[in-house]
């Protein structure tokens, strides 16, 4: 039996996620971005993270950032927003994030890849896709769309990959909301999906108060998504898979802007770039 259009589009979206995510991860894992943020005056990693990632939304209150980011526990955004912007303009944090990310990519890729015709072509094609999707219901993506696209090919590749990451993230949040899975609950399901047990030890949530984590786990047990020992039930695995499948479906529209030939070309040109980044852990 042939592959349906939905199967095809979700396959494309998943493959593009695999190819683009290592490009975006340098922002969060490599040293250069942290160094740029520290040089600006941000006191901690999370000050720089919230200040730069939320900046495309404008000077919105912490409650808006909390809603847009979704996966952070109550009160975490408020520890950094708006205080991180009081002495450092959002635009400065945005520029520092781009400088650091581009410097990381150039260091990891080396001149051979960073200055290659293949990277230039990949940057052009990914920008075409990233600028094509509707913005309705995509808060973080819409914020990124308001920013100017850099002229430097490496910066353009990073910028447009990050734009698509936020587009995918907005869709993932929609899938989670539809499944009635809260942000901390989503981290629990992700931890279990990665084989982390107990899920409460996962790095994104282990710092939360024990009482809060217990309440999250109890709610998942009440819904039959995890068992008494904190492992997935069949219903939990099915719920997680439905969320991921819908996330892929919702992430597919940008790639409709590319012809089949362009899409194949983009994937081909991205492969050596992604392979180099994966080999270093995007660090």
DOGUVEX-630231 format. One record per residue (C-alpha): x negated, y negated, z negated; residue number from 1. Coordinates in steps of 0.05 Angstrom, whole numbers, always signed. Example, Ala and Ser with C-alpha at 12.3 -4.5 7.8 and 13.67 -1.06 7.14 Angstrom:
<pts>
[[-246; +90; -156]; 1]
[[-273; +21; -143]; 2]
</pts>
This chain:
<pts>
[[+0; +0; +0]; 1]
[[-28; -69; +19]; 2]
[[-46; -123; -30]; 3]
[[+10; -173; -42]; 4]
[[-1; -249; -36]; 5]
[[+3; -255; -112]; 6]
[[-50; -200; -120]; 7]
[[-94; -236; -69]; 8]
[[-88; -305; -100]; 9]
[[-101; -279; -171]; 10]
[[-162; -241; -145]; 11]
[[-189; -305; -113]; 12]
[[-176; -346; -176]; 13]
[[-210; -294; -220]; 14]
[[-270; -289; -174]; 15]
[[-277; -364; -171]; 16]
[[-274; -368; -246]; 17]
[[-331; -318; -251]; 18]
[[-372; -358; -201]; 19]
[[-359; -427; -230]; 20]
[[-358; -415; -306]; 21]
[[-434; -407; -311]; 22]
[[-442; -475; -278]; 23]
[[-397; -508; -330]; 24]
[[-428; -472; -389]; 25]
[[-493; -511; -385]; 26]
[[-455; -569; -415]; 27]
[[-442; -530; -479]; 28]
[[-501; -482; -482]; 29]
[[-563; -516; -454]; 30]
[[-606; -565; -493]; 31]
[[-605; -625; -446]; 32]
[[-533; -646; -458]; 33]
[[-541; -642; -534]; 34]
[[-604; -684; -528]; 35]
[[-569; -736; -487]; 36]
[[-512; -740; -538]; 37]
[[-560; -745; -596]; 38]
[[-598; -800; -561]; 39]
[[-533; -839; -555]; 40]
[[-523; -834; -630]; 41]
[[-473; -777; -637]; 42]
[[-488; -745; -704]; 43]
[[-467; -674; -689]; 44]
[[-454; -627; -631]; 45]
[[-379; -632; -642]; 46]
[[-380; -708; -642]; 47]
[[-410; -706; -573]; 48]
[[-364; -651; -550]; 49]
[[-300; -685; -569]; 50]
[[-323; -755; -549]; 51]
[[-345; -733; -479]; 52]
[[-293; -681; -462]; 53]
[[-234; -724; -485]; 54]
[[-261; -788; -453]; 55]
[[-224; -779; -386]; 56]
[[-158; -785; -425]; 57]
[[-176; -855; -448]; 58]
[[-177; -879; -520]; 59]
[[-119; -834; -543]; 60]
[[-108; -816; -616]; 61]
[[-131; -750; -645]; 62]
[[-61; -721; -641]; 63]
[[-63; -726; -565]; 64]
[[-132; -694; -561]; 65]
[[-109; -639; -607]; 66]
[[-49; -625; -562]; 67]
[[-90; -627; -498]; 68]
[[-146; -583; -524]; 69]
[[-96; -536; -557]; 70]
[[-144; -484; -585]; 71]
[[-173; -524; -643]; 72]
[[-144; -517; -713]; 73]
[[-103; -573; -742]; 74]
[[-146; -631; -764]; 75]
[[-209; -612; -725]; 76]
[[-200; -664; -671]; 77]
[[-186; -718; -723]; 78]
[[-255; -707; -754]; 79]
[[-286; -733; -690]; 80]
[[-233; -776; -654]; 81]
[[-231; -836; -654]; 82]
[[-292; -844; -699]; 83]
[[-339; -817; -645]; 84]
[[-317; -874; -600]; 85]
[[-323; -931; -650]; 86]
[[-396; -946; -636]; 87]
[[-406; -906; -572]; 88]
[[-359; -922; -513]; 89]
[[-325; -862; -482]; 90]
[[-356; -880; -415]; 91]
[[-426; -874; -444]; 92]
[[-411; -805; -471]; 93]
[[-383; -784; -403]; 94]
[[-446; -808; -368]; 95]
[[-491; -773; -419]; 96]
[[-452; -708; -409]; 97]
[[-463; -712; -334]; 98]
[[-537; -729; -340]; 99]
[[-551; -673; -389]; 100]
[[-511; -622; -349]; 101]
[[-544; -640; -284]; 102]
[[-613; -638; -316]; 103]
[[-599; -568; -343]; 104]
[[-575; -544; -275]; 105]
[[-637; -571; -240]; 106]
[[-684; -540; -291]; 107]
[[-650; -472; -288]; 108]
[[-640; -470; -212]; 109]
[[-707; -498; -194]; 110]
[[-721; -541; -132]; 111]
[[-709; -483; -84]; 112]
[[-636; -475; -103]; 113]
[[-621; -544; -129]; 114]
[[-643; -577; -64]; 115]
[[-617; -523; -17]; 116]
[[-569; -533; +40]; 117]
[[-527; -478; +9]; 118]
[[-516; -517; -55]; 119]
[[-497; -579; -16]; 120]
[[-446; -539; +23]; 121]
[[-419; -506; -40]; 122]
[[-412; -575; -73]; 123]
[[-374; -602; -13]; 124]
[[-326; -543; -11]; 125]
[[-314; -539; -85]; 126]
[[-299; -614; -86]; 127]
[[-249; -605; -30]; 128]
[[-213; -552; -72]; 129]
[[-219; -590; -137]; 130]
[[-188; -653; -109]; 131]
[[-129; -618; -77]; 132]
[[-85; -590; -133]; 133]
[[-22; -624; -160]; 134]
[[-34; -659; -227]; 135]
[[+36; -649; -256]; 136]
[[+32; -613; -323]; 137]
[[-45; -614; -320]; 138]
[[-66; -665; -371]; 139]
[[-140; -650; -375]; 140]
[[-146; -639; -300]; 141]
[[-110; -704; -286]; 142]
[[-158; -740; -331]; 143]
[[-217; -711; -293]; 144]
[[-185; -731; -227]; 145]
[[-189; -804; -247]; 146]
[[-265; -802; -249]; 147]
[[-308; -818; -189]; 148]
[[-340; -758; -155]; 149]
[[-416; -763; -159]; 150]
[[-456; -770; -95]; 151]
[[-514; -726; -117]; 152]
[[-499; -654; -95]; 153]
[[-518; -621; -161]; 154]
[[-477; -672; -200]; 155]
[[-420; -663; -151]; 156]
[[-422; -587; -159]; 157]
[[-421; -593; -235]; 158]
[[-367; -646; -235]; 159]
[[-320; -609; -189]; 160]
[[-331; -542; -223]; 161]
[[-314; -576; -289]; 162]
[[-252; -606; -258]; 163]
[[-229; -536; -237]; 164]
[[-246; -510; -307]; 165]
[[-199; -561; -337]; 166]
[[-146; -544; -285]; 167]
[[-151; -471; -304]; 168]
[[-151; -489; -378]; 169]
[[-86; -529; -370]; 170]
[[-54; -469; -337]; 171]
[[-80; -422; -392]; 172]
[[-48; -467; -444]; 173]
[[+18; -463; -406]; 174]
[[+13; -387; -406]; 175]
[[-2; -386; -481]; 176]
[[+56; -432; -497]; 177]
[[+102; -389; -455]; 178]
[[+80; -327; -493]; 179]
[[+88; -364; -560]; 180]
[[+14; -355; -576]; 181]
[[-17; -412; -616]; 182]
[[-88; -436; -608]; 183]
[[-118; -398; -667]; 184]
[[-77; -337; -648]; 185]
[[-106; -341; -578]; 186]
[[-176; -338; -608]; 187]
[[-157; -275; -646]; 188]
[[-132; -242; -583]; 189]
[[-194; -263; -545]; 190]
[[-239; -236; -600]; 191]
[[-204; -169; -599]; 192]
[[-207; -167; -523]; 193]
[[-283; -177; -529]; 194]
[[-288; -120; -579]; 195]
[[-300; -165; -640]; 196]
[[-272; -136; -704]; 197]
[[-252; -163; -752]; 198]
[[-226; -218; -706]; 199]
[[-232; -268; -763]; 200]
[[-308; -264; -755]; 201]
[[-305; -294; -685]; 202]
[[-348; -356; -682]; 203]
[[-292; -403; -660]; 204]
[[-250; -388; -722]; 205]
[[-293; -357; -776]; 206]
[[-302; -425; -811]; 207]
[[-228; -435; -822]; 208]
[[-199; -427; -892]; 209]
[[-184; -355; -910]; 210]
[[-112; -372; -926]; 211]
[[-101; -402; -857]; 212]
[[-132; -342; -822]; 213]
[[-91; -294; -863]; 214]
[[-27; -330; -842]; 215]
[[-48; -325; -769]; 216]
[[-62; -251; -775]; 217]
[[+4; -239; -812]; 218]
[[+43; -273; -757]; 219]
[[+11; -230; -704]; 220]
[[+27; -168; -745]; 221]
[[+99; -190; -752]; 222]
[[+104; -195; -677]; 223]
[[+74; -126; -668]; 224]
[[+13; -152; -631]; 225]
[[-39; -125; -680]; 226]
[[-36; -67; -728]; 227]
[[-48; -63; -803]; 228]
[[-123; -58; -792]; 229]
[[-126; -118; -746]; 230]
[[-134; -80; -681]; 231]
[[-93; -90; -617]; 232]
[[-28; -53; -611]; 233]
[[-4; -33; -541]; 234]
[[+42; -93; -543]; 235]
[[-16; -138; -561]; 236]
[[-58; -113; -503]; 237]
[[+0; -122; -455]; 238]
[[+12; -192; -480]; 239]
[[-61; -211; -472]; 240]
[[-61; -182; -401]; 241]
[[+2; -220; -382]; 242]
[[-29; -285; -405]; 243]
[[-92; -273; -365]; 244]
[[-54; -253; -303]; 245]
[[-10; -315; -306]; 246]
[[-72; -358; -319]; 247]
[[-102; -331; -255]; 248]
[[-38; -344; -216]; 249]
[[-34; -415; -242]; 250]
[[-108; -427; -226]; 251]
[[-100; -407; -152]; 252]
[[-70; -470; -119]; 253]
[[-135; -510; -110]; 254]
[[-163; -455; -65]; 255]
[[-105; -461; -17]; 256]
[[-140; -524; +8]; 257]
[[-195; -480; +37]; 258]
[[-189; -438; +100]; 259]
[[-207; -364; +92]; 260]
[[-273; -378; +127]; 261]
[[-289; -436; +80]; 262]
[[-270; -394; +19]; 263]
[[-316; -337; +41]; 264]
[[-371; -387; +55]; 265]
[[-362; -419; -14]; 266]
[[-366; -353; -50]; 267]
[[-428; -333; -10]; 268]
[[-464; -399; -25]; 269]
[[-445; -396; -99]; 270]
[[-471; -326; -111]; 271]
[[-546; -341; -117]; 272]
[[-531; -403; -159]; 273]
[[-487; -364; -207]; 274]
[[-535; -306; -209]; 275]
[[-592; -351; -231]; 276]
[[-549; -383; -285]; 277]
[[-523; -317; -311]; 278]
[[-594; -290; -315]; 279]
[[-611; -346; -364]; 280]
[[-544; -347; -401]; 281]
[[-534; -418; -373]; 282]
[[-588; -442; -421]; 283]
</pts>
